Every structure is written in C-alpha cells, then in structure tokens.
Amino acid sequence: MSVRDPGALQALKELGYTRPVKMASDSAFLLPKPNTAGEAEGFNVGAMKAVGIAPRSVKGKGRDIAGLFGDFCRLLYQSGSMPVLIAMDKGEDSPLIDEISKKQGGKVPDIRKVSTPMQMQQRMSRMETVVAMRLHAGILAATMGIPAMMVSYDPKVTAYARLMEMGNALQLEGLTGPRLLDSFISFQRDRERNLKILEKKLGEQQQAAEVSVELVREFVKA
C-alpha cells in the first residue's frame, strides 16, 4: 500500500493499520512539460496577468461557491489581474462556471473542452498563478512551475498545500470574496519565494511518484 501525504499515513496508523506503507505521490507529477509555443500571450491583457481559478461545487454543505468566486473574479479584475476560470471536470465545473459568469452579469474568460492533461498544462502555461479548489489543478500547475494557492473543501487539498509548502490551504468556513482577494495578494507578495520552493518540492514529488509507478509494476508482475 502507498499514500501520497504524511496526513494519510498518520490516519492509517490511528486506524490501527500495521502493514508496511510506502510514501508515494500522485503520478500526475511525472507529466513532462509540453510544448507551449504560441501560449505565451494567453489571456494577458496589457499589463494584466492571467490568474487561473479552478473552483468546484461542494454539495450538501450550503456553500455559495458561485457567489464566492464570482466576487473574487470581480475584485481580482478590479485589482489589475485577469481571472480565467478553469473547468477541470467538464460535467461538474462547466455549469458552475456559467453560474459564476451569470452572477457577474457577463462573460468571465474560461478554459473548457480540454481533452488531455497535456492540453491543460499548455493552457495553464499562460497563467502567473492558480487559485484552486481542485487538487489536480494545483498539481498540473506545479508541473508547469506555477504556484497554486489552494482553497480546501477536503482534507486531501489541505494536505497537498502543506506538502508543497505554499502556505496553508484556505478553509471555506467564513471565506468571502474580499478575504480571498486579501489572501491572494499576500500569496503574490511571496511569489519569488514560492517559485524557489516549488522547484524543490516538484523534484521531491516526482521522485515520490516514481514509487507509485514501481508499486504498479510489482502488482502487475505478481
């Protein structure tokens, strides 16, 4: 068995699991950087840098995700950045993106109809930063050397932010558009620091992901 973060390993111990467990990582970290020719300009408008935003619906918790990220998109634009909504799951995220745009009374730039992880990596190469609820939005951003500020709906997102040392993941409880913007501005102040940390952590996670691949090979041989 393998786990992808220390929190999961601790949870297994607390549950009384005593068999050997290997610390691995998500195999998405092994994705190579694709050719990004023609992607450089992207959604940037003048001096406005593109910020990728990957929200997701949270069912049964009474969270107004569309309202939260709609406010954030508006405030982000007013502060001089270009919000770009990212649909990681076409079925779940596209309706949410439509709702966010509707709440803002118009179209917010978005990325949809992406068929492969490589295509998503290419689109993300346009971004200066990513703000993500989706775990794999954070991971794919990392493979492109782009810092991701995580907003947690699940312990796995909290664990990922801690693992990558990009600051603590923001919790949805009490989170508002203005608070999200304040956190983003603070995150951006540490951009150079985060880039250096990301380079180191990406290498570590790529090595850990090789463990996952080796475990699959052992399973197939068995």
Phi, psi and omega per residue, in radians:
M1 nan 2.615 3.072
S2 -2.358 2.734 3.046
V3 -2.271 2.815 -3.066
R4 -1.898 0.074 3.058
D5 -2.748 2.720 -3.107
P6 -1.042 -0.537 3.133
G7 -1.097 -0.709 3.116
A8 -1.150 -0.650 3.104
L9 -1.117 -0.758 3.116
Q10 -1.115 -0.677 3.130
A11 -1.098 -0.705 3.100
L12 -1.092 -0.741 3.126
K13 -1.092 -0.719 -3.140
E14 -1.160 -0.471 3.101
L15 -1.440 -0.072 3.100
G16 1.562 0.251 3.139
Y17 -1.305 2.201 -3.020
T18 -2.040 -0.092 3.137
R19 -1.324 2.800 -3.110
P20 -1.050 2.429 3.125
V21 -2.295 2.299 3.121
K22 -1.760 2.460 3.058
M23 -1.461 2.028 -3.122
A24 -2.155 -2.726 3.116
S25 -2.753 2.985 -3.129
D26 -1.177 2.306 -3.102
S27 -1.136 -0.275 3.095
A28 -1.084 -0.382 3.100
F29 -1.133 -0.305 -3.120
L30 -1.527 -0.036 3.094
L31 -1.087 2.272 3.103
P32 -1.314 2.753 3.046
K33 -1.207 2.206 3.119
P34 -1.422 2.969 3.036
N35 -1.162 2.197 -3.105
T36 -1.986 0.365 3.108
A37 -1.030 2.279 -3.138
G38 1.557 -0.083 -3.122
E39 -1.715 -0.136 -2.958
A40 -1.020 -0.762 -3.078
E41 -1.296 -0.765 3.064
G42 0.917 -2.304 -3.084
F43 -1.644 0.057 -3.138
N44 -1.077 2.357 3.124
V45 -2.147 1.902 -3.086
G46 1.045 -2.191 -3.137
A47 -1.527 -0.037 -3.112
M48 -1.377 2.144 3.113
K49 -1.558 2.514 3.136
A50 -1.359 2.375 3.067
V51 -2.111 2.013 3.112
G52 -1.308 2.414 -3.124
I53 -2.264 2.060 -3.093
A54 -2.036 1.483 3.118
P55 -1.468 2.997 2.994
R56 -2.656 2.670 3.109
S57 -1.248 2.565 3.062
V58 -2.164 1.820 -3.027
K59 -1.408 2.508 2.994
G60 1.334 0.155 -3.124
K61 -2.054 0.073 3.081
G62 1.158 0.493 -3.107
R63 -1.631 2.276 3.077
D64 -1.590 1.351 -3.088
I65 -1.128 -0.690 3.137
A66 -1.102 -0.725 3.109
G67 -1.152 -0.740 -3.139
L68 -1.059 -0.912 -3.065
F69 -1.384 -0.401 3.002
G70 -1.128 -0.801 3.081
D71 -1.076 -0.733 -3.122
F72 -1.111 -0.744 3.118
C73 -1.046 -0.770 -3.133
R74 -1.108 -0.816 -3.120
L75 -1.181 -0.634 3.126
L76 -1.115 -0.761 3.115
Y77 -1.113 -0.743 3.140
Q78 -1.131 -0.471 -3.130
S79 -1.502 -0.051 3.043
G80 1.863 0.225 3.087
S81 -2.050 2.708 -3.139
M82 -1.754 1.889 3.109
P83 -1.270 2.394 3.081
V84 -2.305 1.963 -3.111
L85 -1.340 2.435 -3.070
I86 -2.078 2.173 3.062
A87 -1.656 1.779 3.089
M88 -1.378 -0.556 3.090
D89 -2.116 1.926 -3.029
K90 -1.039 -0.693 -3.097
G91 -1.205 -0.750 -3.079
E92 -1.549 -0.673 -2.970
D93 -1.513 -0.520 -3.116
S94 -1.078 -0.791 3.081
P95 -1.069 -0.640 3.124
L96 -1.159 -0.730 3.101
I97 -1.077 -0.726 3.088
D98 -1.048 -0.719 -3.124
E99 -1.175 -0.702 3.105
I100 -1.064 -0.824 3.133
S101 -1.082 -0.733 -3.132
K102 -1.066 -0.721 -3.137
K103 -1.143 -0.405 3.125
Q104 -1.642 0.039 3.065
G105 1.275 0.348 -3.139
G106 3.136 -2.994 -3.060
K107 -1.490 2.219 2.951
V108 -1.748 2.275 3.136
P109 -0.899 2.477 -3.112
D110 -2.557 2.900 3.062
I111 -2.108 2.044 3.107
R112 -2.412 -3.132 3.067
K113 0.921 0.709 3.062
V114 -1.674 2.198 -2.983
S115 -1.622 -0.448 -3.045
T116 -2.343 2.729 3.045
P117 -0.995 -0.626 3.136
M118 -1.084 -0.729 3.097
Q119 -1.092 -0.695 3.115
M120 -1.154 -0.705 3.064
Q121 -1.019 -0.761 -3.139
Q122 -1.084 -0.731 3.119
R123 -1.170 -0.666 -3.131
M124 -1.194 -0.388 3.139
S125 -1.091 -0.278 3.110
R126 -1.354 -0.270 -2.971
M127 -1.547 2.611 2.981
E128 -1.517 -0.651 -3.110
T129 -2.601 2.732 3.045
V130 -2.148 2.404 3.023
V131 -1.984 2.053 -2.918
A132 -2.361 2.334 2.827
M133 -1.559 -0.570 -3.136
R134 -1.268 2.157 -3.123
L135 -0.988 -0.801 -3.052
H136 -1.334 -0.255 2.952
A137 -1.166 -0.716 3.086
G138 -1.128 -0.716 -3.119
I139 -1.197 -0.801 -3.141
L140 -1.128 -0.641 3.053
A141 -1.054 -0.751 -3.140
A142 -1.055 -0.692 -3.136
T143 -1.131 -0.340 3.107
M144 -1.763 0.133 3.120
G145 1.270 0.493 -3.096
I146 -1.942 2.140 3.125
P147 -1.121 2.494 3.125
A148 -2.172 2.189 3.016
M149 -1.596 2.105 -3.012
M150 -1.684 2.474 3.029
V151 -2.035 2.062 -2.928
S152 -1.603 2.267 2.951
Y153 -1.982 -0.095 -3.013
D154 -2.674 2.603 3.140
P155 -0.984 -0.492 -3.126
K156 -1.147 -0.539 3.111
V157 -1.284 -0.718 3.074
T158 -1.044 -0.762 -3.136
A159 -1.139 -0.667 -3.139
Y160 -1.123 -0.806 3.136
A161 -1.049 -0.721 3.128
R162 -1.146 -0.719 -3.120
L163 -1.102 -0.676 -3.095
M164 -1.503 -0.100 3.093
E165 1.008 0.676 3.099
M166 -1.738 0.476 -3.050
G167 1.548 2.886 3.141
N168 -1.242 2.482 3.059
A169 -1.134 2.445 3.083
L170 -1.277 2.437 3.107
Q171 -1.646 2.518 -3.098
L172 -1.164 -0.504 -3.110
E173 -1.005 2.022 3.095
G174 1.340 0.078 -3.102
L175 -1.358 2.337 3.117
T176 -2.195 2.926 3.098
G177 -0.967 -0.870 3.120
P178 -1.063 -0.689 3.117
R179 -1.169 -0.661 3.102
L180 -1.132 -0.709 3.099
L181 -1.122 -0.764 3.122
D182 -1.027 -0.739 3.127
S183 -1.152 -0.665 3.120
F184 -1.132 -0.773 3.124
I185 -1.053 -0.740 3.099
S186 -1.124 -0.710 3.108
F187 -1.066 -0.710 -3.137
Q188 -1.183 -0.553 3.095
R189 -1.066 -0.523 -3.130
D190 -1.667 0.328 -3.021
R191 -1.000 -0.834 -3.111
E192 -1.091 -0.732 3.079
R193 -1.076 -0.785 -3.109
N194 -1.117 -0.633 3.119
L195 -1.100 -0.719 3.121
K196 -1.171 -0.743 3.110
I197 -1.121 -0.734 -3.107
L198 -1.059 -0.712 3.123
E199 -1.039 -0.743 3.131
K200 -1.203 -0.829 -3.079
K201 -1.182 -0.586 3.118
L202 -1.093 -0.763 3.099
G203 -1.044 -0.745 3.129
E204 -1.100 -0.756 -3.105
Q205 -1.243 -0.534 3.066
Q206 -1.154 -0.705 3.095
Q207 -1.131 -0.732 3.131
A208 -1.151 -0.598 3.127
A209 -1.157 -0.497 3.083
E210 -1.088 -0.514 3.078
V211 -1.089 -0.726 3.122
S212 -1.073 -0.744 3.137
V213 -1.112 -0.745 -3.126
E214 -1.134 -0.659 3.106
L215 -1.112 -0.673 3.076
V216 -1.109 -0.737 3.130
R217 -1.074 -0.760 3.132
E218 -1.103 -0.677 -3.137
F219 -1.143 -0.757 -3.131
V220 -1.134 -0.698 3.133
K221 -1.134 -0.618 -3.127
A222 -1.171 nan nan
